[in-house]
Amino acid sequence: MLAGVTVFATLSALTARDSEDRVSVLVASRLIAAGSTVSDADVTVARLPRVAVPAGVLTDPRDAVGKVAGAGIRTGQMITDLTLVGGASDDGTVVLSVRLDNPELAALAPPGTRVTLYATTSARPVASHVLVVAVPAVGGGSVLSGASTTVLLVRVSSEEAGAITTALASSTLTLAIG
């Protein structure tokens, strides 16, 4: 009987210590595509060992809902402050489509990448360090023209959006990573 009580006490102590070393973190409840806005259904709270939790992990669904996934987030992946981009509409930014004539450049800038946009007619940047939030599939050129274009969706300030659209009116854009 004494051995049974000892085993029970030991297991109780280990279980209590194990639960104390766990923290609540926010994880993706399903695949969240890059560039999509996070909804309540996209996130859940899980309890994980404290040693497995990196800095910046979100713990409250309100910190994620309404923000944009900067890159794809797999089911069960912890959601951190670096995984998400800005707010849905209250952070003063807008998402703007930018057409590039060179699809190879766009392939170098997947969602989550910071890029600097240049007008091909100027050496000065039009907008610096803007975030690519999505690279939607857009129908390419025709068989006769051979032209192909790619659209990037970038998160920019209202001022940057104005500068970009002005530059697009008279030039094409190219980008630099960073």
Stockholm file with secondary structure:
# STOCKHOLM 1.0

chainA/1-178         MLAGVTVFATLSALTARDSEDRVSVLVASRLIAAGSTVSDADVTVARLPRVAVPAGVLTDPRDAVGKVAGAGIRTGQMITDLTLVGGASDDGTVVLSVRLDNPELAALAPPGTRVTLYATTSARPVASHVLVVAVPAVGGGSVLSGASTTVLLVRVSSEEAGAITTALASSTLTLAIG
#=GR chainA/1-178 SS CHHHHHHHHHHHHHHHHHHHTEEEEEEESSCBCTTCBCCGGGEEEEEEEGGGCCTTBCCCGGGTTTCEESSCBCTTCBCBTTTEESCSSTTSEEEEEEEESCHHHHHTCCTTCEEEEEETTCSSEEEEEEEEEECCCCCCCCTTTCCCCEEEEEEEEHHHHHHHHHHHHHSCEEEEEC
#=GC SS_cons         CHHHHHHHHHHHHHHHHHHHTEEEEEEESSCBCTTCBCCGGGEEEEEEEGGGCCTTBCCCGGGTTTCEESSCBCTTCBCBTTTEESCSSTTSEEEEEEEESCHHHHHTCCTTCEEEEEETTCSSEEEEEEEEEECCCCCCCCTTTCCCCEEEEEEEEHHHHHHHHHHHHHSCEEEEEC
//
